[in-house]
């Protein structure tokens, strides 16, 4: 799930330049909840480059995930130490106990799930169809037929957009044209200047861009399958995974999780508490 495109998006759309540096102190984390309480801090690894899940603002890691982590640290009676690193170092670091767990937006897939202990989903990303707010020609996904669409080149949205075009053609007519752009903000610019009729983008990115330009766009539907994102514990530290899941359940039951989703995304998410792991998962 974490790609170069994520960091490009944060830089282009938010004006944030991430300094992903490895802290100079020695890591020695992971283990049990008792270990965390004894040392007085909860250390998690994050790639803060996927707004609004986790990103850097004024030199600090913020976002939806950070707020959940603050709740967990408070619950344990410890301080939160959220280490911002490139994604390539997170899962290997987890296995050598550099962190108590990885709290970044990791996609659940069968290969990873056999090696790492995934938590319940903390979020879900849908591929959404976005139009200008004043364009009444398109009210639902099938209305996209015969119109010009655009998405980011090489992104997760591109194959989903292409597959939907195939589905539309099977019904009679597909897109009139499909344009590819270097970054998602470029898609929104092209939509605004009427180079495009429809932008096809991940829901989290749509949420960020619509928040920056309220009232300019509207979502007319979603296509493809939802992509669940979760946090990851060392398979030797299943007590920590259970703690993450219990905390998420508490936040969901109290309504606080929905409040955080509305705050950061502008909508609530339907997240499963079971049945999300593939066969053979830890």
N, C-alpha and C positions, 0 to 999 in steps of 0.2 A: 504493500500500500504506500510506503514512503518512497518517493522518487525525486529526482532532480527537479521535476516539474513543480513539486510542492514548494521547494525553496524558491524557485523562480516566481511562483505565484505570490508568495509573501513579499518578495522584493518589489515586484511590479505593481501589485495591487495595494500594498499597504505601506510602501516606502520604508520597510524595515529591513535593515541589513543585519543578518545574523552573524554573530561571532561565536562559532561553535568550537570551543576550546576545551581541552581536557584539563580538569582541575589538577593542581600539583600535589594534593594530599593523597595518601595511600588509601585504597579502598579495602574494606573488610566487612562486608555486609551480608545480608541473607541469613537464613537459619529459621529461628522461631520468633513468635510474637514476644516471648520472654526476652530474647536477645535484643529485640528492638527497644523494648521498654528499658532494659538495663543500660543500653548505650545512650538512650534519651533522644534518639532521632530516627526518623523514617527516611531512608535513602532510596530514591527511585531514579531510574534512568529515563530520559525523555529526549526525543528530537522535537524541539519546539518550532515546527515549521508547517503546521497544518491548521491554520486559522478556520474557525474559532475553537477547535478542540484544544490545541496548545500552540502558543506562539509567543514571541518576545515583544514587549512593549516597554519603552523607557528603561531598557536594560534588564527587565525582569520577565521571567516566564509567567504567563497569565493564560486564562482561558477556562473553558468548561471543565477540562480534566483537572486543572490546578485547583479549582474550587472543590471538586470531589476529594482530592488528595488532602486538602486542608481539613476537611471533615474527618477523614480517616486518622490523620495525625492527632487531631484534638481528641478523638475517641480513645486513642492509645495513650494520651498524655505526654506526647513527645513533640519535638519540632520537625518540620518538614525540610528535607534537603533534596531538592529537585535538580538533578544534574543534567545539563543540556549538552548532548553529544550527537554526532552524526549517527544515523540509523545503523550503519554498518557495524558499529561497535556495541550496540545495545544488547542483542541476543547473545553474542559471545561473552560479553561482560556479565550478563545474568548467570551464565553457566559457571563462571568462576567467582560468583558471589561478590561482584563489585557493587551490586544493588540488591535491595530487598525484593524489588520486582520492577518490571518495565511498565511505565505508565505513558504510553504513546499510542497512537491510533494504528494498531496492527491488525491487518486483515486475517480472518480465520480461514485457513486452508488445510487440507488433509495432511500435507507434508509437515507443516509447522506443528499442527495439533498432535502429531505422534511424538514430537520431540520436546515440546514445551507445554506448560500447564496454563491454558487459556482461562481467563475469567469469563463471567457472563459478559455479554456485549455491553459496552458503555455508550455505544452510539451506532447509528446506521446511516449509510450514505445511499441515496437514490440518485438516479440519473434523471434530471428534470428538463422539461421543455419550457423555455422562457420566451415571452413575447413582449413587445412594448405595451404599456398599460392602456394606451388609446387605440390599439389594433383589435378590433372586434371580429376579425375574419376567422380567428382560430380560437375555439372554445374548448376543444378536447384533442387528445393525441392524433386521432385519425384525420383531423382537419389540416394536419401538417402537409398532407399530400398536395403536390403541385406548388409548394412554396420553397424558398431558398433557406437552407439551414446551415449552421456552422458550429464547429466545436474545435477543441485544441488538438493539434496534430500529435499523434503518438500517445495520447492520453487514454485513460480507461474508458472515457466516454466515446471515443472514436469507433471501436468495434460495436458498441451497443447502438450507436447512431446508424451504422451501416446495416446492422441486422434489422433494425426497425424499417429502414428503407426497403429492404427485401420483403418484409412482411406487408408493407403498404403496396408494393408492386404486385404481390400475389392477390391483393384485393382489387387491383385495377390500375393504380398510379402511385408512383413514389415521389421523392423530392424532385423539384425542377432543377435543383443544383445543390451540391454540398461543398462548402468552403472550409478549409482548414487553416487555423491560425497558430501562432507561436505560443500564445498564452491565453487563458480564459478571460482576463480583462480586455484583451483585444476583441474577443467575441462580443462582449457587451458594448464596446465602442461601435463595432460594425452593426449591431442590432439598433443602437441608438440613431446612427446616421442612415439607417434603412438600406444598408448593403445586404443585411440579412432580414428575414422575416421571423426566424426562430433560432434561438441559441440552445445548444444541448450541453449541459454541464452538471457536475456533481452538486448535490443539494447543499452541502456545507459552503461551497464556494458561492453558490447563488445567494445564500443567506448573508454572506459578508458583503457582496456587491450590492444587493438590494438595500442593506442597512446603510450603505454609504450614499446611495441615490434613492431615497424613499419616494414611492409613488411613480417611479419611472417604468417599472416592469411588473409583470405578473406571471405566475406559474400556471400553465394550463394542463399539466399532468406529468406523469413519469413513465419511463420505459425501462425495460430490462429488469434484472433481479436486484433486490436490495443487497448491499454489501455490509455485513456486520463487522464492527471494529471492537476489539477487546484489549485488555491488558494481559500481561504475561508474567507468570511466576516460574521459578526453577522447579522442575518436576520433583525435586527432593524436598521442596518446601510447600507441601500441599496445605499446611495449616495457613500459610499466607494467602493462598488462593481462596480458601474458605473464608478468610477474613474479608477479602475484597468483595466476594459475592454477598456475604452477610451485610456488609456496609451498603452496597448498592441496593439490596432489598429494603434496608431501613430507610434509605433516602427516597426510594420509590413509594413506599408505604406512607411516609409522612407528607409526600407531595413536593418535597424539596428538590428531587431530581427533575421533575417536570418544570419547576420554577427556574432551575438553572438552564434547562433546555430552551425555555422561552426567552430567558435573558440573553443567551449567547447565539441562538439560532432563529428565534422568532416563532418557533413551533415546538410541539412535543413529539416525542418518538415512541413508537411501539416496540419495546425491546423484550425479547424472550428471556425467561429465566431458566428454561430447559429446552432440550432438543436442538441446541445451536452447534453442538460439537459433532464433527464427522466421525464415522466408524473408525475405531482404533485409536481414538484420541486419549491422551493422558487424563 
